[in-house]
Amino acid sequence: MVNKVFVPGGNGFLGQAVTKKLQEANINYVSLSLQNGVDFRDFQQTKDIFEQERFDALINCAAFVGGIQFGYEKPAEIYFNNILMATNLMEAARLCGVKRFVNPISNCSYPGSLTSDFQEEQWWAGPLHESVLVYGFVRKASWVQSWAYYKQYGFQTINLILPNMYGPGDHFDEKRSHALGALVMKFVEAKKKNLPNVTIWGSGIPVREWLYVEDGAEALLRALEINSTVDPINIGVGKGISIIELAQIIKEVANYTGEIIFDKSMPDGAPYKTMNNERMKRVLHWIPKTTLRDGVKKTVEWYINNGGENL
């Protein structure tokens, strides 16, 4: 039974969904991030928090991440910030007696050449795609740390591999957003301004899997109670959609009637990112409940009601 959960990065997109779920479940938690003046890149500061609070579980939502353009522009910062945060949090958790460390890992950590539903056994089958090399590698390194800590110390980490998440409270700009958030922003703003067309980066051909953020948070909470395993577990809906098809859905939900133009001079990223979710079903006894259209509708409504391009 979990008594006190630490949520590093609880002010972020995923972190806010996690803390909401913890509140609903009446689970005691502490949420801290750089916004609260806590820097997880500083090991002593991180360890002091663990010693003061004595958590028995942790859900790690601390990350420095964005979309494709963000990854190309800030690879060194992405590496430095994320490797320090992940390493310090797990070491402090081990030293201070945390019993369960839930570790979300992005599915960009899969090999970039895969063209069918990713299975956990394929996770080490090839190099990562250049567009996500740094962030994918750092998240994969966090699994290596968890494996090493399990082998030497018996430390319990549950590693969940998640696809791109979306929903209310997401980043809505071209650099920090993943494709879905950027598309919501573009179509809603084009509708407001009666623009004749919307330009979308890339060819529109790549296939992506999307997970509604509240479903992602639910998976992370369920990981607090499952049997310990160091093996990674794919979390997701188990099917993907092309950027072209996704754009059409968002266009319809936003009631936009203009033209879609694809700017093929901009990068596509990896051609395919969709995961097999059979292990998830067996281990978590659960599947995500939010359909893509319903999730997009909630996201568009939130964006319209919360300031639009002023976010």
PyMOL commands that set and color helices and strands:
alter all, ss='L'
color gray80, all
select helices_A, chain A and resi 13-24+34-36+43-53+68-73+75-95+107-109+120-122+130-153+179-193+213-222+243-253+278-284+292-305+308-310
alter helices_A, ss='H'
color red, helices_A
select strands_A, chain A and resi 4-8+28-32+57-59+100-106+157-162+164-166+197-201+207-208+210-212+233-234+241-242+259-263+272-273
alter strands_A, ss='S'
color yellow, strands_A
deselect
rebuild
show_as cartoon
